[in-house]
Amino acid sequence: MTTQFTVADIELELHRYPSNQESNLQAWDAADEHLIKHLIDTEQAAVSTAIINDNFGALATSLISIDKQWPLLLETDAKTSQLGTLQNLANNKLSNDNIQWINSRENIPTSVELVLMKLPKNLTYFAHQLSRLSQVLPAGTQVLIGAKAKSINKSLLEVLAKNLGPASASLTWKKTRVITCVSDGQARSAPKSVSWTIPELKLEISNLSNVFAASKLDIGARIMLDNMPKGDFKSIIDLGCGNGVLGLHAKQKYPEAYIHFIDDSEMAVESARQNWQLNNLETPDLAGEQATFSWDDCLTHLNEGVRPDLILCNPPFHQGEAITDHIAWQMFLQSWRALKNGGILHVVGNRHLAYHVKLQRIFKNCTTVESNGKFVILQAQKISKKAEPFETEGSETRNESSDSQSDVPHPQSGLYGAKT
């Protein structure tokens, strides 16, 4: 995996987040390089700049390396993007003192004079971001968007014109182009969330623009809802919760349980929070809060006091446009650590992803609960007896209390992100 980012006189060491994942994926792409090259070629001054969708900080670290005082506003919906940017700034001994952070729902300051964007995979989300910019950018403000050349077409330029202002694309360089969009100064209304119902479960669902399966129940979640585990569960994590539909139904099925919703997408976490309130699922006799909502990288910052007896998980197998299984590995390994002894990890996934191999290696057990032509539901239980450590180069084990993290492989092990 290449970690040396070089454009003109800029040389940086950049890693994806977490830096110990063993994938062959870079922390940047040619569109990042093209944007930085464009700024250097045009001798762009260090004005107040908003950077949007900077996957792991390639754009931010480059600008700070050009001018340590460059004022930056970083907008992201992904916690891994924020953590990755901070990681790469620290690794390159660059300060984050001049960086202001916002998520994709917070107000953009009116002081922004230039915007750099990476084109997201979700074009509905892209339109949302453009409409937000239209509300604050004065007429004439440039928005530079880096994208693969094959992704740029007439309909994309029409989306820009409709939501922000006229746009044109540069010549192709390394199979990428830079779109220059000029704000027309006309404020657009932000798109509303999409709402729909699951009549048989008596659930109302509302999705913000960057949430997976925005307009209907995805088929993986459907088979999961129809095959929830049996048991008297009291603490449940909906890991990678999306709009929270699995956690919502878990509360219906296990009314005495406390539900913890966790996702890398801030919009997903907020959608889950709104859906919890919308469906009024709290059990009257239970004291205190009955749900928590965490914007986090899997279970990385889970409160040590949370010891779930059930984790529901529908792992993503992509990160942006990159296909990768390292997120599933991380979810499964961290679930081992978090679960109490006897606790269950209940997983749904595409059959071809072979999650049963991963779960068997981590938990030393795996049961097929249900399957169809495309999806399979798997269940693994954390057992109290010690598991054998993995015989993978660089692997580590941890010896702690029998009810915490005994002999679980550390994420820095060679197994982390390994292919099956």
BATOR-55902 format. One record per residue: x, y, z of N, C-alpha, C in turn; residue in one letter. Coordinates in steps of 0.05 Angstrom, whole numbers, plus 32768, in hexadecimal, padded with zeros to 4 digits. Layout:
XYZXYZXYZA/...
//
This chain:
80117FE88000800080008000801280198000M/800C802B7FED801C80447FEC801280588001T/80248064800F801D80788024802A8093801ET/803B80948009804980AD8003803980BE7FEFQ/802E80D47FF9801E80E67FE9803080FC7FDFF/803380FF7FC4804581137FB9803781227FA3T/8035813C7FA6802B814E7F91803B81677F91V/8048816E7F7A805A81857F78806F81827F8EA/807181967FA0808581957FB6807A818A7FD0D/806181817FCF805581767FE7805B81587FEAI/806581508001806B81348007805F812E8023E/804D811B8023803F8114803C803D80F6803FL/803C80ED8058803780D1805E801A80CE8066E/800A80C180567FED80C0805B7FE380A3805EL/7FD3809E80727FC8808480777FA980868079H/7F9C807080717F80806E80767F7B806B8094R/7F63806E809D7F5D806A80B97F4D805180BDY/7F54804080D17F6C804280E27F85803B80D3P/7F9B804580DB7FB4804180CD7FBE802580CDS/7FB3801480E07FBC7FF880E27FAC7FE580D0N/7F997FEF80C17F8A7FDD80AF7F9C7FD38099Q/7F9A7FB980937FAC7FAE807F7F9E7FAA8064E/7F947FC080597F887FC0803F7F9C7FCC802BS/7F987FC880127FA97FD37FFE7F9F7FED7FF3N/7F8F7FFB80037F8380147FFA7F92802C8004L/7F9580407FF27FA380597FFA7F90806B8009Q/7F9C807F80167F8D809380257F8480AA8013A/7F8A80A97FFA7F8380BF7FE87F8080B27FCCW/7F7680C37FB97F7480BA7F9D7F7E80D07F8BD/7F7D80CB7F717F8880DF7F5E7F7880F97F5EA/7F5E80F77F657F4E81107F677F5981237F7CA/7F6281177F937F6F81287FA77F8881367F9CD/7F9881267F8E7FB081317F827FA981477F6EE/7F9581437F5E7F8D81567F497F8481717F56H/7F74816F7F6B7F6C81877F797F8381977F83L/7F96818A7F907FAD81987F9B7FBF81A37F85I/7FC281947F6F7FD1819D7F587FC481B77F4DK/7FAA81B67F4B7F9B81CD7F407FA081E67F52H/7F9F81E37F6C7FA481F97F7E7FC082057F7BL/7FD381F37F787FEF81FC7F757FF3820A7F5AI/7FE881FE7F457FEB82097F2A7FDE82257F28D/7FC882297F367FB982437F357FC382567F4BT/7FD7824E7F5B7FE3825E7F707FCD82687F83E/7FBC82567F8C7FA7825C7F9E7FB182677FB9Q/7FA6827E7FC17FAE82897FDB7FA0827A7FF2A/7FAC827D800A7FA2826F80217F8A827E802DA/7F73827C801F7F5A828980297F4A8275803AV/7F36827F80477F25826D80577F1882588045S/7F1F823F804A7F17822980377F0882148045T/7EF1820C80397EE281F580437EEA81DD8033A/7EF081C780417EF681AD80347EE08199803BI/7ED4818E80277EBD817C802B7EC48160801FI/7EBF814B802E7EC3812F80257EE081288022N/7EF1813380337F0E812D80327F1281128040D/7F1380FC80327F1180E2803D7F2380DD8056N/7F3D80E180537F4F80DC80697F6380F4806DF/7F5B810B80637F6A812380687F80812A8054G/7F80811E803C7F94812480287F9381428021A/7F7B814D801D7F79816980167F81817B802DL/7F77817580457F7D8186805C7F9A81868063A/7FA7816F80637FC3816E806A7FD4817C8055T/7FCC817A803B7FDA818880267FD981A68029S/7FC281B1802F7FBF81CE80327FCE81D8804AL/7FCD81C980607FDC81D180787FFA81CF8073I/800381BC8063801F81BA805D802981D1804BS/801681DB803A801D81F2802A801F820C803BI/800C820F804D800B8227805E7FFF821E8079D/8010821F808E8007821680A87FF0822780B3K/7FED823F80A87FD7825180B27FBE825080A0Q/7FBD823D808D7FA6823C807B7F8D8236808BW/7F798248808B7F618243809B7F4E8230808DP/7F48821A809B7F388204808F7F1F81FE809FL/7F0A81F880907EF181ED809B7EEE81D2808FL/7EED81BD80A07EEA81A280957ECE8197809CL/7EBF819080877EA58185808A7EA681678082E/7E9C815680947E9B813A808E7E83812D809CT/7E79811880907E648108809C7E6F80EF80A9D/7E8980E980A27E9580D080AB7EA980D480C2A/7EA480C680D87EB780C880EF7ED380BF80E7K/7ED580AA80D67EEF80A080CE7EFE80B580BDT/7EF080C680AF7EFD80DC80A07F0980F080B4S/7EFA80F780C87F04810A80DD7F1D80FE80EBQ/7F1A80E580F47F3080D881037F4880D480F1L/7F4380CD80D77F5980C980C47F6880E280BEG/7F5A80F880BC7F66811280B77F78811A80CFT/7F6D811780E77F7D811E80FF7F96810C8101L/7F9280F280FA7FA980DF80FB7FBE80E880E7Q/7FB780F080CF7FCB80F780BB7FD8811280C0N/7FC9812480CC7FD5813E80D47FEA813980EAL/7FE3812880FD7FF681228113800F81148108A/800B810080F7802180F180EC8034810280DCN/8029811780D0803B812980C08043814280CFN/803E814180EA8046815780FC803A817280F2K/8021817180EB8012818980E27FFD819080F7L/7FF981A980FC7FE681B281107FCA81B28106S/7FB781AD81177F9A81AF81107F8E81C8811DN/7F9F81DB81267F9581F381347F8382058122D/7F88820581087F79821680F67F62820780E8N/7F5A81F180F47F4581E180E87F2C81E280F9I/7F1581E980EC7EFB81E780F97EEC81D080EDQ/7EDF81C080FF7ED181A880F67EB381AC80F7W/7EA481A380E37E8781A180E47E7E818780D7I/7E66817E80DF7E5B816880D07E48817380BAN/7E3B816180AC7E2C816980947E108174809BS/7E0B817980B47DF2818680BB7DF681A180C8R/7E0E81A780D17E1481C080DE7E1881D780CBE/7E1481EF80D57E16820780C47E32820C80B9N/7E338212809F7E4D821A80937E5182378097I/7E69823F80A17E6E825C80A67E6D826C808CP/7E648284808E7E62829680767E7D82A1806ET/7E91829C807E7EAC82A780787EBB82968063S/7EB08280805A7EBE826E80477EC1827C802CV/7EDA827C80227EE1828980087EE782757FF2E/7EEC825C7FF97EF382487FE57EE9822D7FF0L/7EE0821B7FDE7ED782017FE67EE581EC7FD5V/7EF081D87FE37EFB81C07FD67EEA81A87FDDL/7EE281987FC97ED181817FCF7EDC81697FC0M/7ED681517FCB7ED881387FBD7EBC812F7FB7K/7EB881257F9F7E9D811C7F977E9681037FA6L/7E8081047FB67E7880EC7FC57E6A80D87FB3P/7E6980BF7FBD7E5B80AA7FAD7E3D80AF7FACK/7E3280BA7FC27E1580BF7FC57E0E80DB7FB9N/7E0280DB7FA27DFC80F57F957DE581047FA2L/7DD480F67FB07DBF81047FC07DCC81147FD6T/7DE081087FE37DF081157FF77DFF812D7FEBY/7E0A81297FD37E18813E7FC57E0681567FC1F/7DEE81517FB87DDB81677FB37DD581757FCDA/7DD381667FE37DCE81727FFE7DE581848005H/7DFE817C80007E15818C80077E1681A67FF6Q/7E0F81A47FDD7E0F81BB7FCB7DFA81CF7FD4L/7DE281C57FDB7DCD81D87FE47DD581E67FFES/7DE381D8800F7DED81E580287E0181FB8021R/7E1381F6800E7E26820B80067E1782237FF9L/7E02821D7FEA7DF482337FDD7DE882477FF1S/7DE4823E800A7DD8824F801E7DEB8263802AQ/7E06825F80267E1A827080337E2E827C8020V/7E32827080087E47827A7FF77E3E82927FE7L/7E4D82A87FE77E4682BF7FD67E4982B87FB8P/7E3C82C67FA77E3F82C27F8B7E5C82C67F83A/7E6582B37F727E8182B57F687E9482A37F77G/7E8C82987F8E7E9E82867F9D7EA3826C7F8ET/7EBC82647F8C7EC3824B7F7E7EC182337F90Q/7EB6821E7F847EB582047F917EC381F07F7EV/7ED981E57F877EE981D27F767EE481B67F7FL/7EDC81A57F6D7ED4818A7F737EE581767F64I/7EF381657F727F0481507F667EF481377F62G/7EF6812A7F4A7EE781127F457EF481027F2FA/7EED80E97F2D7EF680D87F177EE980E37EFDK/7EF880E37EE87EED80EE7ECF7ED480DF7EC6A/7ED380C57ECA7EBC80B67EC17EA280BC7ED1K/7EA580C97EE87E8E80D07EF97E8280EB7EF1S/7E9080FA7EE07E8781147ED87E7881147EBEI/7E5F811C7EBE7E4F811C7EA67E3B81337EA7N/7E2B81357E937E18814C7E907E05814D7EA8K/7DFB81367EB17DE881367EC77DF4813F7EE1S/7E0E81397EE67E1B81427EFE7E1F81607EFDL/7E26816B7EE67E2981887EE47E0E81967EE8L/7DF881897EE07DDD81937EE47DD681947F02E/7DDF817F7F107DDB817F7F2D7DE881977F3AV/7E01819D7F317E0F81B47F3C7E0181CE7F35L/7DF881D17F1C7DEA81E97F147DD081ED7F23A/7DC281D77F287DA981D97F367DAC81E07F53K/7DC181D67F607DC481DA7F7D7DD881EF7F86N/7DE881F97F737DFD820D7F7C7E0382227F67L/7E0982197F4E7E11822C7F397E1D821E7F22G/7E23822D7F0C7E2F82217EF47E4A82147EF9P/7E4F81FE7EEA7E6881EF7EEE7E7481E67ED4A/7E8E81E37ED47E9D81D87EBD7EB381C67EC8S/7EBD81B47EB77ED181A17EBF7EEB81A67EB1A/7F0181A07EBF7F1C81A47EB37F22818D7EA0S/7F3A818F7E947F4481797E847F4B81617E97L/7F4C814A7E8B7F5181327E9B7F6F812F7EA2T/7F7481287EBB7F8F81237EC57F8E810B7ED8W/7F9D80F67ED17F9D80DD7EE07F8080D37EE4K/7F7180D47ECE7F5580CB7ECD7F4280D97EE0K/7F4A80F27EE87F3981027EF97F36811E7EEDT/7F22812C7EF67F1D81487EED7F1681587F06R/7F1B81727F047F1281857F197EFB81957F0DV/7EE481947F1B7ECD81A47F147ECF81BF7F22I/7ECC81D47F137ECA81EF7F1F7EAD81F87F1ET/7EA181FB7F357E8682057F377E8782207F44C/7E7882337F397E78824F7F437E5C82547F50V/7E5C825A7F697E4382607F777E3482777F6AS/7E1A82737F657E0A82897F5A7DFD829B7F6FD/7E0282957F897DF882A67F9E7DDB82A27FA5G/7DCE828E7F997DB282897F9F7DAF82727FB3Q/7DA382777FCA7DA082637FDF7D8A824F7FD7A/7D9182357FDA7D7D821F7FD67D7582147FF1R/7D5E82087FF17D5481FA80097D6281DF800BS/7D6A81D880237D7681BE80287D6181A88023A/7D69819280177D56817C80137D4C8170802DP/7D338168802D7D27815D80467D2E813F8048K/7D2D813580607D32811880647D1C81088057S/7D2380EF804F7D1080DD80427D0280CC8057V/7CE880C980567CD980BA806A7CCA80A4805DS/7CC8808D806B7CB8807680627CB18065807AW/7CA1805180767C978041808C7C9D80238088T/7C9D8014809E7C9E7FF7809D7C847FEE80ABI/7C6E7FEC809C7C547FE880A97C527FD080BCP/7C5F7FB980B47C5C7FA180C47C6B7FA480DFE/7C7D7FB680E17C8B7FBB80FA7C827FD58108L/7C6F7FE380FB7C657FFC81057C7B8010810CK/7C8E801280F97CA5802480FB7CA4803980E5L/7CAA805180ED7CAD806780DA7CCB806D80D9E/7CD5807080C07CF2807380BC7CF7808D80ADI/7D0A809C80B67D1280B580A97D3080B480A5S/7D3980BA808C7D5680B980857D6080D4807CN/7D7780DC80867D8580F3807C7D9480EB8062L/7DA080FE80547DA880F980397DC080E68035S/7DD180E280497DE880D180457DE580B78054N/7DCD80AE80587DC8809580677DC2807E8053V/7DCE806780577DCA805080467DAC80488045F/7DA38040802D7D88803780287D74804E8030A/7D77806480227D69807D802A7D4B807C8027A/7D41806D80137D25806F800D7D1480558012S/7D228040801A7D13802780207D2580148031K/7D188000803B7D267FEC804C7D387FDB803AL/7D527FDA803F7D637FC9802F7D5F7FAB8035D/7D647F9A80227D5D7F7E80257D6E7F70803AI/7D867F7A803F7D967F6E80557D8A7F738070G/7D807F8C80747D737F92808D7D597F838090A/7D4B7F7F80797D317F70807A7D357F548085R/7D487F45807B7D4C7F2A80847D557F2A80A2I/7D647F3E80AA7D6C7F4080C67D547F4580D8M/7D427F5780CF7D2B7F5D80DF7D197F4580E3L/7D197F3480CF7D087F1B80D07D157F0580E0D/7D2E7F0980E87D3D7EF380F67D4D7EFE810DN/7D407F0D811E7D4E7F1781367D537F00814AM/7D697F0181597D707EEB816B7D5D7EE98182P/7D5B7ED1818E7D4A7ECC81A57D5B7ED081BEK/7D4F7EDD81D27D5E7EE181EB7D527EF981FBG/7D5B7EFB82137D537F1182257D697F258226D/7D6C7F3582117D827F47820F7D7D7F62821DF/7D917F6C822B7D8E7F84823B7D9F7F9C8230K/7DB47F9682227DC57FAA82167DCC7FA381FAS/7DC47FB381E77DC67FAC81CA7DD37FC381BBI/7DE67FBC81AA7DF37FCF81987DEA7FCB817CI/7DE07FE0816F7DDB7FE081527DF47FEC8145D/7E067FDB813C7E207FE381327E1F7FE88114L/7E268001810C7E22800980F17E04800D80ECG/7DF8801D80FE7DDB801E81017DCC802980E9C/7DD8803A80D87DC9804680C37DB2805680CEG/7D9A805280C47D83806080CE7D78805480E8N/7D85803F80F27D7E8034810C7D68801F810CG/7D61801580F57D49800480F37D4D7FEA8103V/7D667FDF81047D6A7FC681137D687FCC8131L/7D747FE2813A7D727FE881577D557FEF815FG/7D467FFC814D7D2A800381537D1A7FE98157L/7D1D7FD681457D0E7FBD81477D187FAD815FH/7D327FAF81657D3C7FA1817D7D2E7FAC8196A/7D297FC681987D1B7FD181AF7CFE7FC781B0K/7CF27FC381987CD77FB881987CD77F9B81A2Q/7CEB7F8C819A7CEC7F7081A17CF77F6B81BDK/7D097F7C81C67D147F7981E17D107F9381F0Y/7CF87F9881FA7CF17FB282057D017FBA821EP/7D0D7FA7822C7D1D7FAD82447D3A7FB5823DE/7D417FB482237D5D7FB9821B7D637FD78217A/7D7C7FDD821C7D877FF882157D957FF581FAY/7D90800781E87D9A800481CD7DB0801A81C8I/7DC6801281BC7DDC802481B67DDF80248197H/7DDA803B818B7DDC803F816E7DF7804B8168F/7E06803E81557E218048814F7E2580478131I/7E30805C81267E36805C81097E4D80708103D/7E5B806B80ED7E70807D80E47E65809680D7D/7E4B809580CE7E3E80AC80C27E2F80BC80D7S/7E3580D680D97E2680E780EC7E0980E980E4E/7E0380EA80CA7DE880EB80C17DD880D180C8M/7DE680BB80C77DD980A280CF7DD280A280ECA/7DE580AB80FD7DDF80AD811A7DC880BF811FV/7DC880D681127DB280E981167D9780DE810CE/7D9880CF80F67D7F80C280EC7D7580AE8100S/7D87809E810B7D7F808B81207D7380998138A/7D7F80AF81407D7480BF81577D5880C98151R/7D5580D481397D3A80DE81317D2680C88130Q/7D2E80B181267D1B809A81237D14808F813FN/7D27808F81517D218087816D7D0B80998179W/7D0F80B381757CFB80C681807CE180C48171Q/7CE280C081577CCA80BF81477CB880A7814EL/7CC4809081557CB58078815B7CAF80748178N/7CB98085818A7CB1808481A67CB2806881B2N/7CCA805D81B27CCD804181BA7CD6803D81D7L/7CDA805281E67CE4804E82017CD0803F8213E/7CDA802D82237CCA801E82367CC6802F824FT/7CAD803482577CA78047826D7CB480408287P/7CB78026828E7CC0801E82A87CDF801E82ABD/7CED802282957D0B802282967D15803E829EL/7D28803E82B17D33805782BA7D49806182A8A/7D4D807B82A67D63808682977D6080848279G/7D75808B826A7D74808A824D7D73806D8244E/7D658068822E7D62804D82237D6F804A8208Q/7D7C805F81FF7D8B805E81E67DA1807281E6A/7DB8806B81DA7DCD807E81D57DD4807E81B8T/7DE0809481AF7DE5809881927E0280A2818FF/7E13809381827E2F809981817E3A809A8164S/7E4680B1815E7E5480B481447E7080AB8148W/7E778093813E7E91808881457E9A8074812FD/7EB4806E81307EC0805A811F7EBC803F812CD/7EA6803181237E9F8018812F7E9C801A814DC/7EAA8009815D7EA8800A817A7EC180168187L/7ED0802581777EEA802F81807EE9803E819AT/7ED4804F819E7ED3805F81B67EBA805781C7H/7EB2803E81C67E9C803581D67EA3803781F4L/7E90804282037E93804482207E998029822CN/7EAE8027823C7EB6800E82487EA080028259E/7E8E801282637E78800882737E627FFA8264G/7E637FFC82497E4E7FEF82397E577FD38233V/7E487FBF823D7E4E7FA382387E367F96822CR/7E337F9882117E1B7F8D82047E197F6F8205P/7E017F6582067DFD7F4982027DF37F4281E6D/7DEE7F5781D67DE77F5281BA7DF17F6A81A9L/7DFE7F6381937E067F77817F7DFA7F6F8164I/7DEB7F8181597DDF7F7E813E7DF17F8C812AL/7DF87F7F81147E0B7F8B81027E067F8480E5C/7E047F9880D47E027F9580B77E1A7FA480ABN/7E327F9780A97E4B7FA580A37E4B7FB08087P/7E567FC880837E5B7FD180687E737FC3805CP/7E737FBF80427E8B7FB380367E987FC78022F/7E937FE180277EA07FF580177EA4800E8029H/7EB8801D80217EBE8036802F7EC1804B8019Q/7EAC805C80157EAC806D7FFE7EA8805C7FE5G/7EBA805E7FD27EB9804E7FBA7ECB80357FBCE/7ED980327FD27EEC801C7FD57EDE80047FE1A/7EE17FEC7FD57ED67FD47FE07EEB7FC87FF3I/7EE37FC3800B7EF67FBA80207EE77FAA8036T/7EF57F9780417EE97F8780577EF57F8F8072D/7F067FA380737F127FAA808D7EFE7FB480A1H/7EE87FC180987ED47FCB80AB7EC67FB380B9I/7EC07F9F80A97EB37F8780B57EC67F7A80CAA/7EE07F7780C37EF37F6D80D67EF37F7D80F0W/7EF47F9780ED7EF57FA981047EDB7FA68115Q/7EC47FA581087EAB7FA181177EAB7F878126M/7EB47F7281197EB37F5781267EC67F56813DF/7EDF7F6081397EF37F5F814F7EEB7F718166L/7EE17F8881617ED97F9A81767EBF7F908184Q/7EAE7F8281767E977F7581827E9F7F608196S/7EB47F50818F7EBF7F3C81A27EC67F4A81BCW/7ED57F6081BA7EDE7F6E81D27EC77F7881E2R/7EB37F8381D57E9D7F9181E37E897F7F81F0A/7E847F6881E37E6F7F5681ED7E767F4B8209L/7E617F4782197E657F3982327E677F1B822BK/7E717F0B823D7E737EEF82397E577EE48234N/7E547ED4821F7E3A7EC982177E2B7EDB8204G/7E367EF382007E287F0681EE7E2A7EFD81D1G/7E187F0881C17E147EFF81A57E197F158191I/7E287F0F817C7E2A7F2081657E187F15814FL/7E057F2481467DF17F1B81327DF67F2C8119H/7DFE7F1F81037E097F2C80EB7DF97F2480D2V/7DF47F3880C17DE97F3280A77DFC7F3C8092V/7DFF7F2D807C7E117F3680667E0C7F26804DG/7E177F3080377E157F21801E7E247F078021N/7E197EF280157E257ED780187E427ED6800ER/7E487EE57FF87E637EE37FED7E797EEF7FFEH/7E717EFE80137E857F0B80247E927EF88038L/7E867EE1803B7E927ECC804C7E987ED58069A/7E857EE380747E897EED80907E8C7ED580A3Y/7E817EBE809C7E837EA780AF7EA07E9F80B4H/7EB17EA380A07ECE7E9D80A47EDA7EB080B9V/7ED47EC980B67EDF7EDD80C97ED47ED880E5K/7EBA7ED380E87EAE7ECF81027EB97EB6810FL/7EBC7EA181007EC77E88810B7EE37E8C8116Q/7EF37E9C81077F0F7EA081107F107EB18129R/7EFD7EC4812C7EFE7ED681437EF07ECA815BI/7ED87EC081577EC87EB6816D7ECB7E988173F/7ED77E8A81607EDA7E6D81617EBF7E5E8160K/7EAA7E6D81577E907E6081527E817E73813FN/7E6F7E67812F7E5E7E77811D7E477E658114C/7E2F7E7081177E177E61810F7E087E7080F9T/7DFE7E6180E57DED7E6D80D17DD17E6D80DBT/7DC57E8580DD7DAA7E8780E77D957E8680D1V/7D9B7E9380BB7D897E9380A47D997E9B808BE/7D8F7E9380747D9D7E9B805B7D897E9A8044S/7D8F7EAA80307D807EA780177D947EA98000N/7D8B7EAE7FE87D9E7EAE7FD27DB37EC37FD3G/7DAF7ED97FE27DC27EEF7FE27DCE7EF47FFEK/7DBE7EF180137DC77EF9802E7DC77EE18041F/7DD87EE580567DD97ED1806B7DDA7EDF8086V/7DCD7ED480997DCE7EDE80B57DDF7ECB80C5I/7DF37ED680D27E067EC680E27E067ECF80FFL/7E0C7EBC81117E0C7EC3812D7E257EB6813AQ/7E337EC781497E4B7EBE81577E487EC68174A/7E517EB481867E4E7EB981A37E6A7EBB81B0Q/7E6C7ECF81C27E857ED181D17E847EBD81E8K/7E967EAA81E77E977E9681FC7EAC7E9C8210I/7EA97E9282297EBB7E9A823E7ED67E8D823DS/7ED87E7582327EF27E6982317F047E77821DK/7F1E7E7682227F317E8582127F317E7A81F6K/7F327E8D81E37F357E8681C77F527E8481C0A/7F597E7381AC7F757E7181A47F7C7E8B8195E/7F947E96819A7F9D7EAD818C7FA17EA7816EP/7F9E7EBA815D7FA17EB681417FBE7EB2813AF/7FC37EA081277FDF7E9B811E7FE57EAC8106E/7FE07EC781097FE57ED980F37FFC7EEB80FBT/800E7EEF80E880267EFF80ED801E7F1A80F9E/802B7F21810E80267F3B811B800E7F3C812CG/80007F2681307FE87F2681417FEF7F29815ES/7FDC7F34816D7FE07F3881897FC77F2E8197E/7FCA7F2681B07FB47F1E81C07FB47F2F81DAT/7F9D7F3181E77F9C7F4081FF7F917F2E8215R/7F9E7F2F822C7F967F1E82437F8B7F308259N/7F717F32825A7F647F42826E7F4F7F31827CE/7F3C7F3D828A7F287F2E82997F187F1D8286S/7F0E7F0682907F007EF3827F7EE77EFF8274S/7EDC7F1482807EC47F2082757EC97F398266D/7EE27F3D825D7EE77F55824D7EF37F4E8232S/7F0E7F4D82317F1A7F4C82177F2F7F368215Q/7F2A7F1F82217F3E7F0A82227F457EFF8207S/7F5F7F0082007F6A7EF381E97F5C7EFB81CFD/7F527F1381CD7F477F1C81B47F5D7F2881A3V/7F5E7F2381897F737F2F81797F717F4D8179P/7F877F5B817B7F887F78817B7F857F82815FH/7F787F99815B7F747FA4813F7F8F7FA88131P/7FA57FAB813F7FBE7FAF81317FCA7F948128Q/7FBC7F7F812C7FC77F6581247FC67F628106S/7FD57F4F80FB7FD57F4A80DE7FBA7F4180D4G/7FA97F3780E67F8E7F2E80DE7F7D7F4580D7L/7F817F5D80E27F707F7380DF7F6F7F7B80C1Y/7F587F7780B57F557F7E80997F5E7F688086G/7F657F5080907F6E7F3B807F7F587F31806DA/7F607F2580567F4C7F1B80437F487EFD8048K/7F307EF580427F2A7ED880457F287ECC802AT/
//
